[in-house]
Amino acid sequence: MEEFQWEVAPDMVVNVSPKVKVVKFGDGYEQRQKSGINHDLRTYNVTIKVKREDEFFIDEFLSRHGAVNKFLWRQPHTHKLIAVVCRNWNISVSNIITTITATFEEVVA
């Protein structure tokens, strides 16, 4: 499995939305239960800034995985290596610097 080698900006947004099954009863009472073993997978909104000539390599890497094949990515703050997919990304090109914003979704399989 390939590893995403480019450094992301440290000001990324991490979305956490644990999956929970809820059964509601009368008078506001409810029971909650984790939904599955991997109920707490996260989504990362990342920004990558590179020289304009390097944008091709990142775009090609993400396109090659095509939102289907997972790849490894090292989280900047924890340095933990996790498997992710990237379903969408945007490329903003200027004269010298290219900014790529992407959403990495943590996956298990």
PyRosetta script that sets phi, psi and omega in degrees:
from pyrosetta import init, pose_from_sequence

init()
pose = pose_from_sequence("MEEFQWEVAPDMVVNVSPKVKVVKFGDGYEQRQKSGINHDLRTYNVTIKVKREDEFFIDEFLSRHGAVNKFLWRQPHTHKLIAVVCRNWNISVSNIITTITATFEEVVA")
pose.set_psi(1, 134.0)
pose.set_omega(1, -178.3)
pose.set_phi(2, -75.4)
pose.set_psi(2, 155.2)
pose.set_omega(2, 176.7)
pose.set_phi(3, -113.3)
pose.set_psi(3, 136.6)
pose.set_omega(3, 175.8)
pose.set_phi(4, -72.5)
pose.set_psi(4, 116.4)
pose.set_omega(4, -170.1)
pose.set_phi(5, -94.9)
pose.set_psi(5, -11.5)
pose.set_omega(5, -173.2)
pose.set_phi(6, -85.5)
pose.set_psi(6, 146.1)
pose.set_omega(6, -178.5)
pose.set_phi(7, -82.3)
pose.set_psi(7, 134.7)
pose.set_omega(7, 178.0)
pose.set_phi(8, -98.6)
pose.set_psi(8, 156.2)
pose.set_omega(8, 177.8)
pose.set_phi(9, -64.1)
pose.set_psi(9, 142.5)
pose.set_omega(9, -175.2)
pose.set_phi(10, -70.7)
pose.set_psi(10, -11.6)
pose.set_omega(10, -177.3)
pose.set_phi(11, -94.0)
pose.set_psi(11, 41.2)
pose.set_omega(11, -179.6)
pose.set_phi(12, -72.8)
pose.set_psi(12, 161.4)
pose.set_omega(12, 176.8)
pose.set_phi(13, -106.5)
pose.set_psi(13, 129.9)
pose.set_omega(13, 178.6)
pose.set_phi(14, -109.7)
pose.set_psi(14, 121.8)
pose.set_omega(14, 177.8)
pose.set_phi(15, -100.1)
pose.set_psi(15, 126.4)
pose.set_omega(15, 179.6)
pose.set_phi(16, -121.1)
pose.set_psi(16, 123.3)
pose.set_omega(16, -179.8)
pose.set_phi(17, -145.3)
pose.set_psi(17, 79.5)
pose.set_omega(17, -177.9)
pose.set_phi(18, -56.5)
pose.set_psi(18, 141.7)
pose.set_omega(18, 178.4)
pose.set_phi(19, -86.3)
pose.set_psi(19, 124.8)
pose.set_omega(19, -175.7)
pose.set_phi(20, -135.4)
pose.set_psi(20, 137.6)
pose.set_omega(20, 172.3)
pose.set_phi(21, -91.5)
pose.set_psi(21, 133.1)
pose.set_omega(21, -177.9)
pose.set_phi(22, -125.4)
pose.set_psi(22, 130.9)
pose.set_omega(22, 173.4)
pose.set_phi(23, -115.6)
pose.set_psi(23, 120.6)
pose.set_omega(23, -177.7)
pose.set_phi(24, -101.5)
pose.set_psi(24, 136.8)
pose.set_omega(24, 177.4)
pose.set_phi(25, -116.3)
pose.set_psi(25, -177.8)
pose.set_omega(25, 179.1)
pose.set_phi(26, -68.4)
pose.set_psi(26, 165.5)
pose.set_omega(26, 176.7)
pose.set_phi(27, 59.6)
pose.set_psi(27, 26.3)
pose.set_omega(27, 175.9)
pose.set_phi(28, 80.4)
pose.set_psi(28, 3.5)
pose.set_omega(28, 179.5)
pose.set_phi(29, -78.0)
pose.set_psi(29, 139.0)
pose.set_omega(29, 177.2)
pose.set_phi(30, -146.9)
pose.set_psi(30, 154.5)
pose.set_omega(30, 173.9)
pose.set_phi(31, -115.1)
pose.set_psi(31, 139.6)
pose.set_omega(31, -178.8)
pose.set_phi(32, -123.4)
pose.set_psi(32, 143.3)
pose.set_omega(32, 179.6)
pose.set_phi(33, -145.4)
pose.set_psi(33, 141.3)
pose.set_omega(33, 176.0)
pose.set_phi(34, -58.8)
pose.set_psi(34, 140.6)
pose.set_omega(34, 179.9)
pose.set_phi(35, -100.5)
pose.set_psi(35, 90.3)
pose.set_omega(35, 177.9)
pose.set_phi(36, 92.7)
pose.set_psi(36, 171.1)
pose.set_omega(36, -178.4)
pose.set_phi(37, -70.3)
pose.set_psi(37, -43.8)
pose.set_omega(37, -177.3)
pose.set_phi(38, -102.5)
pose.set_psi(38, 63.4)
pose.set_omega(38, -174.4)
pose.set_phi(39, -84.8)
pose.set_psi(39, -7.7)
pose.set_omega(39, -172.3)
pose.set_phi(40, -120.4)
pose.set_psi(40, 44.8)
pose.set_omega(40, 178.3)
pose.set_phi(41, -77.0)
pose.set_psi(41, 147.2)
pose.set_omega(41, -173.2)
pose.set_phi(42, -112.5)
pose.set_psi(42, 161.6)
pose.set_omega(42, 176.3)
pose.set_phi(43, -122.0)
pose.set_psi(43, 135.1)
pose.set_omega(43, -176.1)
pose.set_phi(44, -119.0)
pose.set_psi(44, 124.0)
pose.set_omega(44, 173.1)
pose.set_phi(45, -96.3)
pose.set_psi(45, 109.8)
pose.set_omega(45, -172.9)
pose.set_phi(46, -114.6)
pose.set_psi(46, 157.5)
pose.set_omega(46, 175.9)
pose.set_phi(47, -126.8)
pose.set_psi(47, 132.6)
pose.set_omega(47, 178.7)
pose.set_phi(48, -123.2)
pose.set_psi(48, 125.3)
pose.set_omega(48, 177.3)
pose.set_phi(49, -112.9)
pose.set_psi(49, 124.9)
pose.set_omega(49, -178.6)
pose.set_phi(50, -137.2)
pose.set_psi(50, 165.5)
pose.set_omega(50, 172.5)
pose.set_phi(51, -63.7)
pose.set_psi(51, 148.3)
pose.set_omega(51, -174.2)
pose.set_phi(52, -53.9)
pose.set_psi(52, -37.0)
pose.set_omega(52, -177.8)
pose.set_phi(53, -72.4)
pose.set_psi(53, -15.1)
pose.set_omega(53, 180.0)
pose.set_phi(54, -91.0)
pose.set_psi(54, -9.4)
pose.set_omega(54, -177.8)
pose.set_phi(55, -59.4)
pose.set_psi(55, -34.8)
pose.set_omega(55, -178.6)
pose.set_phi(56, -57.4)
pose.set_psi(56, -41.3)
pose.set_omega(56, -175.8)
pose.set_phi(57, -65.6)
pose.set_psi(57, -39.8)
pose.set_omega(57, 179.1)
pose.set_phi(58, -70.7)
pose.set_psi(58, -46.8)
pose.set_omega(58, 179.2)
pose.set_phi(59, -59.8)
pose.set_psi(59, -41.5)
pose.set_omega(59, 179.7)
pose.set_phi(60, -65.8)
pose.set_psi(60, -40.4)
pose.set_omega(60, 178.4)
pose.set_phi(61, -61.2)
pose.set_psi(61, -49.4)
pose.set_omega(61, -179.1)
pose.set_phi(62, -66.7)
pose.set_psi(62, -39.5)
pose.set_omega(62, 178.4)
pose.set_phi(63, -65.6)
pose.set_psi(63, -38.8)
pose.set_omega(63, 179.9)
pose.set_phi(64, -62.5)
pose.set_psi(64, -34.6)
pose.set_omega(64, 178.2)
pose.set_phi(65, -83.0)
pose.set_psi(65, -21.4)
pose.set_omega(65, 168.2)
pose.set_phi(66, 50.8)
pose.set_psi(66, 33.2)
pose.set_omega(66, 178.6)
pose.set_phi(67, 63.6)
pose.set_psi(67, 9.2)
pose.set_omega(67, -179.5)
pose.set_phi(68, -113.2)
pose.set_psi(68, -50.8)
pose.set_omega(68, -176.5)
pose.set_phi(69, -87.7)
pose.set_psi(69, 131.0)
pose.set_omega(69, 179.4)
pose.set_phi(70, -78.4)
pose.set_psi(70, 158.7)
pose.set_omega(70, 174.4)
pose.set_phi(71, -140.8)
pose.set_psi(71, 164.5)
pose.set_omega(71, -179.2)
pose.set_phi(72, -90.2)
pose.set_psi(72, 143.5)
pose.set_omega(72, 179.1)
pose.set_phi(73, -143.0)
pose.set_psi(73, 135.2)
pose.set_omega(73, -179.7)
pose.set_phi(74, -95.5)
pose.set_psi(74, 117.3)
pose.set_omega(74, 179.3)
pose.set_phi(75, -62.6)
pose.set_psi(75, 134.0)
pose.set_omega(75, -175.2)
pose.set_phi(76, -63.0)
pose.set_psi(76, -39.2)
pose.set_omega(76, -173.1)
pose.set_phi(77, -86.9)
pose.set_psi(77, -33.0)
pose.set_omega(77, -178.0)
pose.set_phi(78, -102.6)
pose.set_psi(78, -16.9)
pose.set_omega(78, -176.6)
pose.set_phi(79, 61.0)
pose.set_psi(79, 19.2)
pose.set_omega(79, 177.4)
pose.set_phi(80, -79.1)
pose.set_psi(80, 135.2)
pose.set_omega(80, 179.1)
pose.set_phi(81, -90.8)
pose.set_psi(81, 119.3)
pose.set_omega(81, -177.7)
pose.set_phi(82, -126.7)
pose.set_psi(82, 159.4)
pose.set_omega(82, 175.7)
pose.set_phi(83, -91.5)
pose.set_psi(83, 132.5)
pose.set_omega(83, -179.1)
pose.set_phi(84, -139.1)
pose.set_psi(84, 162.6)
pose.set_omega(84, 166.7)
pose.set_phi(85, -123.0)
pose.set_psi(85, 154.6)
pose.set_omega(85, 177.1)
pose.set_phi(86, -120.6)
pose.set_psi(86, 109.0)
pose.set_omega(86, -177.3)
pose.set_phi(87, -88.4)
pose.set_psi(87, -20.8)
pose.set_omega(87, 179.0)
pose.set_phi(88, -155.0)
pose.set_psi(88, 149.2)
pose.set_omega(88, 176.0)
pose.set_phi(89, -154.3)
pose.set_psi(89, 154.7)
pose.set_omega(89, -179.9)
pose.set_phi(90, -124.8)
pose.set_psi(90, 142.2)
pose.set_omega(90, 180.0)
pose.set_phi(91, -119.1)
pose.set_psi(91, 123.4)
pose.set_omega(91, 178.3)
pose.set_phi(92, -116.1)
pose.set_psi(92, 114.7)
pose.set_omega(92, -173.2)
pose.set_phi(93, -103.4)
pose.set_psi(93, 129.6)
pose.set_omega(93, 171.9)
pose.set_phi(94, -119.8)
pose.set_psi(94, -169.3)
pose.set_omega(94, -176.6)
pose.set_phi(95, -62.9)
pose.set_psi(95, -41.2)
pose.set_omega(95, -174.2)
pose.set_phi(96, -117.7)
pose.set_psi(96, -42.9)
pose.set_omega(96, -173.6)
pose.set_phi(97, -108.8)
pose.set_psi(97, 139.2)
pose.set_omega(97, 173.4)
pose.set_phi(98, -110.8)
pose.set_psi(98, 132.9)
pose.set_omega(98, 178.6)
pose.set_phi(99, -110.4)
pose.set_psi(99, 125.3)
pose.set_omega(99, 178.2)
pose.set_phi(100, -116.0)
pose.set_psi(100, 124.3)
pose.set_omega(100, 174.2)
pose.set_phi(101, -108.8)
pose.set_psi(101, 136.8)
pose.set_omega(101, -175.8)
pose.set_phi(102, -144.7)
pose.set_psi(102, 159.4)
pose.set_omega(102, 175.1)
pose.set_phi(103, -114.8)
pose.set_psi(103, 117.9)
pose.set_omega(103, 176.9)
pose.set_phi(104, -101.9)
pose.set_psi(104, 123.5)
pose.set_omega(104, 178.8)
pose.set_phi(105, -107.4)
pose.set_psi(105, 124.1)
pose.set_omega(105, 178.4)
pose.set_phi(106, -66.2)
pose.set_psi(106, 134.5)
pose.set_omega(106, -179.9)
pose.set_phi(107, -132.4)
pose.set_psi(107, 162.9)
pose.set_omega(107, 178.7)
pose.set_phi(108, -107.8)
pose.set_psi(108, -45.2)
pose.set_omega(108, -178.5)
pose.set_phi(109, -120.2)
pose.dump_pdb("model.pdb")
